[in-house]
Structure formats: structure tokens, C-alpha cells
Amino acid sequence: MRLSNVSFRYARRDQPVIQGVDAQLAPGDVIELTGANGAGKSTLLRLLAGLTRPTSGTITDRPAVVGLAPDRFPTEQPFTVSAYLNHMSRIRGGARWEPWVERLNMGELLGVRLLALSKGSGHKVGLAQALMADPGLLLLDEPFAGLDADTRRALPPIVEELSQRGVIVIASDHQGGLRGLPTARRWSLTAGHLQETAGTADDATQEPVTVAVTLPAADVGDFLTRMHHQGYKTHEPTPEDTR
Ligand SMILES: Nc1ncnc2c1ncn2[C@@H]1O[C@H](COP(=O)(O)OP(=O)(O)OP(=O)(O)O)[C@@H](O)[C@H]1O
């Protein structure tokens, strides 16, 4: 998939929100998209999804099936979660949502009305509907925002599996939740301009450093597992370390 000189403005007199973006995506790429509030991340995701057309420039070779999990799932709909997922399944030719409900720890939400969902629970429904489409391009807008600890842990392995199957995953993510994945690249948006910021040999911020973390003993296992899933090397201190 390729973006060639893509620019976008919301109204003719407005400043462009996205300016002259060139980028190439290969199957299996995982992109962490960062930028200040209002930098244009959600706008770029909608352009990538094909929901919005560039004002100028082109996006070519987009995978045929696109999944988009929005930053705010629209809960103003008269369905329960299961009725909504069944409805989306019919639209998508019988796509199966059940495995995703299990992996995203949302079984107890199935009978809940969309209107009654908390923000994080609504977010899980948005993720499930994006994943069930079996997309070739998966776009996640702040996927970790509001998720509980179990689901936060579940998401990076899901993205890694999809990447291994050749799915392109692009996530606007301030929390660095996908950073440890082997195919991860980093894009940052500043005033509408896109820059690739990681993976360059001269990037001193990529040099490894070792940090010590103090936390309650009961949280150690959970913390180490989470760090491991994010690709960091961890070890519990030995008596020598603490002497
Ligand atoms: N429908 C719209 N009409 C006009 N301007 C818009 C519209 N949607 C977004 N904008 C403007 O476009 C710019 C980029 O917005 P966008 O939501 O893409 O940023 P973002 O990086 O996702 O922000 P955040 O981190 O706060 O979610 C902002 O200045 C915003 O006010």
C-alpha cells in the first residue's frame, strides 16, 4: 500500500490537516502513529481506511478488507452487544465474532445494551467488530485507551499474530503498547507532516538503558508479564542486585 503526496483539508479555506504525506506499507507492517492532540492522527486513519478521500495525492493498493476501531465507539444505537455483532456479521458475510469476544474478555457484555456500555467496554466492541472482518488492513485509534489490564495484555499478541499473517496494522497510540513487536515502525505527525521516527541506526533514543522499578510484591508477576509482552527484557532482582 502506498501514500503519494497525500494532503487533506476539512474545508476549502482551512489549513491542511495532513500535508504531502508519502509512505509505503508492506504486508505485516505494524505502525505506531504518534502526534500531539489535534495533530491529525484520526484524520490520517480515516484517509487510510478510505472513509475520507485525500484533497490531493493518492492512496493505492489498499487491502480489500479494512477494519477500523474508532477512538470512541458510537454507542447511540438500539442494540445489545450480541445483536450488534450479529448484525455486523451478517453485513460481513457471516464473519465470526465469537473468538474475538473470548480473546477480548467481553463475554459478560453480550447482553448489555450499547447505550449502557462504559467507555472501555464500548472500545472492546469497536475492536471486536474491526477484528471480525478478517481485515488485510487494521486501523486502531488509541486501541489501549480505557482497556482493563487483561485486555491490554491480550492486544499485542493479537496484533503480532495478524502481522505474521501479513495484515498491516496501524495504531495511533500514545502508550507505546505495540512498540516491542518485531515488525513495529513508528510514525509521528507534526503539523500534518509525517515522519518515520524509529529504527534508524543513528537514533540515540533507541540505545537500551536499564531501569529499576519498585512496586508491591503482589504486582511483580503481572508487571513482568506485561513488559515481556511489550518486548522488553526483564528480570527480578537477585540478592546480588540489591546488595
Ligand atoms: N470534521 C472536522 N471538521 C473540521 N475540522 C476537523 C474535523 N475533524 C477534525 N478536525 C480538525 O482536524 C485536526 C486534526 O484532528 P484529528 O482528530 O485528526 O487529530 P488527532 O491527532 O487524532 O487528535 P487527538 O489526539 O486529540 O485525538 C484538528 O485541528 C481538528 O480540530
The ligand as an SDF file (V2000), in Angstrom:
LIG
                    3D

 31 33  0  0  0  0  0  0  0  0999 V2000
  -14.9180   17.0410   10.9780 N   0  0  0  0  0  0  0  0  0  0  0  0
  -13.9940   18.0070   11.1450 C   0  0  0  0  0  0  0  0  0  0  0  0
  -14.1970   19.2350   10.6180 N   0  0  0  0  0  0  0  0  0  0  0  0
  -13.2630   20.2220   10.7550 C   0  0  0  0  0  0  0  0  0  0  0  0
  -12.1010   20.0650   11.3970 N   0  0  0  0  0  0  0  0  0  0  0  0
  -11.8630   18.8610   11.9480 C   0  0  0  0  0  0  0  0  0  0  0  0
  -12.7950   17.7720   11.8510 C   0  0  0  0  0  0  0  0  0  0  0  0
  -12.2600   16.6920   12.4950 N   0  0  0  0  0  0  0  0  0  0  0  0
  -11.0630   17.0960   12.9640 C   0  0  0  0  0  0  0  0  0  0  0  0
  -10.8250   18.3760   12.6340 N   0  0  0  0  0  0  0  0  0  0  0  0
   -9.6010   19.1390   12.9610 C   0  0  0  0  0  0  0  0  0  0  0  0
   -8.5130   18.4860   12.3400 O   0  0  0  0  0  0  0  0  0  0  0  0
   -7.3710   18.4990   13.1890 C   0  0  0  0  0  0  0  0  0  0  0  0
   -6.8740   17.0870   13.4040 C   0  0  0  0  0  0  0  0  0  0  0  0
   -7.8660   16.3660   14.1220 O   0  0  0  0  0  0  0  0  0  0  0  0
   -7.6900   14.8180   14.4570 P   0  0  0  0  0  0  0  0  0  0  0  0
   -8.8970   14.3910   15.2220 O   0  0  0  0  0  0  0  0  0  0  0  0
   -7.3540   14.0970   13.2070 O   0  0  0  0  0  0  0  0  0  0  0  0
   -6.4030   14.8600   15.4110 O   0  0  0  0  0  0  0  0  0  0  0  0
   -5.8010   13.7520   16.3840 P   0  0  0  0  0  0  0  0  0  0  0  0
   -4.3270   13.7790   16.2060 O   0  0  0  0  0  0  0  0  0  0  0  0
   -6.4900   12.4420   16.1720 O   0  0  0  0  0  0  0  0  0  0  0  0
   -6.2100   14.3430   17.8180 O   0  0  0  0  0  0  0  0  0  0  0  0
   -6.3760   13.6150   19.2660 P   0  0  0  0  0  0  0  0  0  0  0  0
   -5.0280   13.1030   19.6980 O   0  0  0  0  0  0  0  0  0  0  0  0
   -6.8660   14.7290   20.1390 O   0  0  0  0  0  0  0  0  0  0  0  0
   -7.3980   12.5270   19.0810 O   0  0  0  0  0  0  0  0  0  0  0  0
   -7.8040   19.2290   14.4650 C   0  0  0  0  0  0  0  0  0  0  0  0
   -7.3990   20.5740   14.3780 O   0  0  0  0  0  0  0  0  0  0  0  0
   -9.3050   19.1150   14.4400 C   0  0  0  0  0  0  0  0  0  0  0  0
   -9.8960   20.2100   15.0970 O   0  0  0  0  0  0  0  0  0  0  0  0
  1  2  1  0
  2  3  1  0
  2  7  2  0
  3  4  2  0
  4  5  1  0
  5  6  2  0
  6  7  1  0
  6 10  1  0
  7  8  1  0
  8  9  2  0
  9 10  1  0
 10 11  1  0
 11 12  1  0
 11 30  1  0
 12 13  1  0
 13 14  1  0
 13 28  1  0
 14 15  1  0
 15 16  1  0
 16 17  2  0
 16 18  1  0
 16 19  1  0
 19 20  1  0
 20 21  2  0
 20 22  1  0
 20 23  1  0
 23 24  1  0
 24 25  2  0
 24 26  1  0
 24 27  1  0
 28 29  1  0
 28 30  1  0
 30 31  1  0
M  END
$$$$
